[in-house]
Structures are given as C-alpha cells and as structure tokens.
Amino acid sequence: MKQIVRLFASVLIAGFALMYLTSYLNSEQGYSGGNTLTVYNWGDYIDPDLIAKFEKETGVKVIYQTFDSNEAMLTKIAQGGTTFDVAVPSDYAISKMREENLLLPIDKTKLPNLKYIDPRFLNLSFDPDNVYSVPYFWGTVGIVYNPELVKGKTFESWEDLWSPDLRNQILLVDGAREVIGMGLNSLGYSLNDTNEEHLQEALKKLNKLTPNVKALVGDEIKMLLANEEAAVGLVWSGDAAEILDENDKLEYVVPKEGSNLWFDNMVIPKTARNLEAAHRFINFMLDPENAAQNAEYVGYSTPNSEALKLLPEDISGDKRFYPDAELTDKLEVYDNLGKKMLAHYNELFLEFKMHSK
C-alpha cells in the first residue's frame, strides 16, 4: 500500500512540475490565459505586421493557426479540444456553424468600427443582422485568361469555355461548389440549385467540357496561369488579383450569366476563452487604416468603405475586383445545402473528375 501511495504521490508531483514548467515557458513567450488570443484563419490571409501592431497596442499575445478548408476548420472547432477565440470561415460555413451552435453572438457595442462596413455586405442570408459574424474579405468567382493565347476571346459568357479552340487549355479550381456552380450558371440555373434534373443537366454539360480541361488543381493554379502554362482558369477573384500582379498581360472577368459572390467573415467560436481580446481584435481589423493595409497585403477585396478610400487608385478603382452594385446584385452567395445535398454535389463533382481523366 505504501508503494502505491508513494507512486501516486510521485505522479502527482511530476504532473504539477509539468504544469509549472508549461506555465513558465508560456509566460516567457508572453502567453498566459488573460493576455493570449488564438486566431484561426486561412494561410497567408493577414498581414503579419498587423498582428505585431495589435500585440504592441494591446499587450495581447496572438497565437495564429491556419486551416486550408472550411471543412477542416469546422471539424476542429466542432471537436472542441482546441481553444479558438477568433476564426474566419466562409459564408456557407457560417450558416452551418450557426445551425450546429458553434458560434457566440458578437457584442456590437464593442465594435465601434463596424460602422465602416459597406451596408451591401451586411445582413446577408448566411447570417441575418450579422448576429454572429463581421465581414473580413469578399470576392467573386470568374475567369482568368490570356488574351494572347485565346485568339481574341473575351469570356463574357460561361459558354465561351466550351469553344473547341480551347482544347487542353483550361485549369479549374478543385472545388465542387465552384465547378458544379459554373455548370449550373452556364445553363441559366442558380448555383444553389437542388433540382435533380438540373444537376444532371449541368453534369452532362460539364462532361462535354473535359476535352478543354487541362487539370483540376489547388493553389498551384496561380503559378501555372501566371507562367502561361494554360490559357484560361476558373479562379477566385483574390487569386486572380495575385495572378495578374505576376503577369499583367492576363485579364479577369465575371461572366454575364452570374457567378458566386463569396464572403469570409470573422466569428467568435464557442470555444473562445478570451472574449474581450476577441472583440478588440475584430474591432482592430475593422479600423480603416488596418483594413486597407490588410487588403493591400492579401490582395482580396475589402468590405470596408472607408478603407477603400485609403487604397491606391489602381486597386480601389479596378472594377474587376471592386465591381459595382449592378454586377454584385446579379451574383449569388453559396447557400448551406445541408449534408445530404452537399454530399450529392461532391458525388457529381467526383463523376466529373473521373470523366476528365
């Protein structure tokens, strides 16, 4: 019995020692429960200088972690094992997180800088009245093309992608909603369509595109298009901005039939421990000067109307990435289709990918 007691005491002492050592190391790095903020965001989706500025202004240490898909982010937060104080999911993921009770409501009294957000980008379907989220970046899905390689085509319509002249010349982002949505839009249907007849029609039409598809790719699409290894690409507008910055011969357009209008918003997950710092960080990122600096660094469109005024004219005046309401009113935000329908979209996309090989 004495041996058991001594063993238990030894384990207890070792545990306390480990806790003390962890606490000491964290404090040496500036980490402690009261002054630590954990931000969960997409990779390379914030100017690192802004994190340093926030830390200097507030004395709060930022732990910055990244994810590469909304699905990975959702799984991590739903598991609840890791504390995240601020996250930056996309529109349909926010809707899903609301349904699954994974978010805490935003205290707008602590966000005086919310007044700078363009009203066009508030009170949208995925979060009515912005109870749980605040706009971070927005953009569109469209076509990047090289005028020198496409024989005068301008891609005013999705239909232009089906031209026989583009054989083995198109790169597509590896995303089910984007590709199936493109097929639906090309037929005049909503990119949130759940009508099985329409979905099969879209798949049939997409399968006819496969001779023109060179590959379905991830982040490397930016490098491939900038290096002129393909003439055309289906991309998000933020990636398009980076591509055009690397190669100014290229163009970006949103076809006339319509496309996706996407949003990434800041939220406070239910796992949050430092609510005060979370609100301070969100308000900090809403400051026009900080929002402008972030938009210039990341290359995506800011929803902050005052920040827009601080950006260089060649950025703020570029209608390809800051289209007016006439275009944005024709675009659609992705709806949360539910698990069953989203799985069906993925199945259709897999069929298309198999057909493209």
ABEGO torsion letter per residue (X at the ends): XAAAAAAAAAAAAAAAAAAAAAAAAAAAAGBBAAABBBBBBBBGABBAAAAAAAAAAAGBBBBBBBBABAAAAAAAAAAGABBBABBBBBAAAAAAAAAAGABBBBBAAABAAAAABBAAABGBAABBGGAABBBABBBBBBBBBBAAAAGGBAGABAAAAABAAABGABBBBBBAAAAAAAAAAAAGBBAABABAAAAAAAAAAAAAAAAABABBBBAAAAAAAAAGABABBBBBAAAAAAAAAABAABBBBBBAAEBBBBBBBBBBBAABABAAAAAAAAAAAABAAAAAAAAAAAGBBBABAAAAAABBAAAAABAAABBBAAAAAABBBBBBAEAAAAAAAAAAAAAAAAAAX
